[in-house]
Amino acid sequence: MALEPDFSKGLLPAILQDETTKQVLMLGYMNEAAFLKTVEDGVVWFYSRSKSRLWKKGETSGHIQVVTDMTLDCDQDALLVFVRPEGPTCHTGSTSCFNTEVTFAVQHLAQTIEQSLEENRESSYTNYLIKEGIEKITKKFGEEAFEVVIASMKNDRSEIIDETADLMYHLFVLLKERGIPFDEVEAVLERRHHKKSNFKGERKDIRNW
């Protein structure tokens, strides 16, 4: 269903939020023309109140904001725009105009791995695993999974946490090597989360949790 913002009261506030980190990046304003340009181009356009014209976010710095999704509030007069920022959002060079801290989420592992590969450092363990290939990666993943089992059997809380962190890292390396973005895994988890379970015994199918 297409969005139908209500511009009858003038400019609409548009909040930009990083699609991955969920960090609030900035607040800008759109008129109908800016909104339509945003939809058409797939990058954020605003209406500048100081310059009295349309402007593409990042038109000078090159730090455009690629739109991945948009939603309206209940009154149809405020926009929440999910973006993939190509560089700092704030004109000061900060990631966010609000300077809020981002809590680490498991999805950030994908970014960390991607960054390591882009830097291509010889000392990078991530680069080493990727160059060795899927056999090495799956072997390490299996080893880390077994380490979690051992720590669990020992009832060593600290070790369980540490080994689980290692396991998650190697899982994300495996997904990277196989070309599977984590959001595809999240989509499956979301479907299962909303699926009504009819479990009545011990042999529960986890796909129907």
Order of alpha helices (4+ residues) and beta strands (2+ residues): beta-beta-alpha-beta-beta-beta-beta-alpha-alpha-alpha-alpha-alpha
